[in-house]
Every structure is written in structure tokens, then in C-alpha cells.
């Protein structure tokens, strides 16, 4: 499984070894991580990756990706599939960036790349959610063409789907 590339970013699948190092608290050994990386969300995604690998095997290509900024090669965040497509062809995603990388269009660019990747692999719908007070994340999902599908007391739900996705 190779990298996914966008105009300014490289989305690189996280390996088990990288996830183990991150969860164990190891530093990246240099300037690879932008200040503030990994966030709590990145650590949670790395733990989820390790749990999935232990219980059902490597989820790639529907796993966890680190977001590298091409300009300086630093990891500025991550995005993940929360598992492979279900019986209806639907996946759920999550993403996040370090504060210094927010507000520059990176999240929208990364999510567009991931949506294209999913569609090319026969996924029929992608779901995500954002806390009510996370207006920026809601704007990202709207910017990439996801639409609101409901909400509960904690989060607002979004989805995009394709009727022409390949099986």
C-alpha cells in the first residue's frame, strides 16, 4: 500500500511499528513531527490501529494515515478509516491537525484525497461527525461535499455517497 498524494500533502499509511512507538511515548527522533504532534486524537487512532491489527489483521488500505506536509516533510496530523467498508459499502472516517496547521486548508485537502481514494475502491458512502462546538471540522466536511445527516446532544453527523461507486 503506497502513499496517497495531494497537491501539498502526502498521506502515508501508519505501520504497526510506528503506532507502537507513538503509543509507547517515543519521540520521532528528529524534526519529522510538527510541534504538537501527536495529539490525543492521533494517539487514540494509533491505539485503534494496534487493536485492529491484533484482532483482525492489518486493515490497509482502510487504516490510519499520517498527514505529511510536502513543503517541510513534517507530520501535521492524521486521518483514519474506522474500519473497512460495511456490508452496505459504507466507511466512517476521522481526522485532525496540530493547531499550527489549522486554518490553511490542509484538512479539506487531506479529506478530499481520502474520499477520492475510498470512492476508487468501491466505497459507496463515507460518514463522519464533529462535536457541536467544532465548527471548523464541520466546515471541512461541508467544504468537501459531505452533508449534515443529523445530530445528537454531542455531535453533528455528516455523510457523502456515490451511486456510481464500483463494487
C-alpha positions, 0 to 999 in steps of 0.5 A: 500500500503506497502513499496517497498524494495531494497537491501539498500533502502526502498521506502515508499509511501508519505501520504497526511499528510506528503506532507502537512507538507513538503509543509507547511515548517515543519521540520521532527522533528528529524534526519529522513531527510538527510541534504538537504532534501527536495529539490525543486524537492521533494517539487514540487512532494509533491505539485503534490501529494496534487493536485492529491489527491484533484482532483482525489483521492489518486493515490497509488500505482502510487504516490510519494515515499520517498527514505529511506536509510536502513543503517541510516533510513534517507530520501535521496530523492524521486521518483514519478509516474506522474500519473497512467498508460495511456490508452496505459499502459504507466507511466512517472516517476521522481526522485532525491537525496540530493547531499550527496547521489549522486554518490553511486548508490542509484538512479539506485537502487531506479529506478530499484525497481520502474520499477520492481514494475510498470512492476508487475502491468501491466505497459507496458512502463515507460518514463522519461527525464533529462535536457541536462546538467544532465548527471548523471540522464541520466546515471541512466536511461541508467544504468537501461535499459531505452533508449534515445527516443529523445530530445528537446532544454531542455531535453533528453527523455528516455523510457523502455517497456515490451511486456510481461507486464500483463494487 
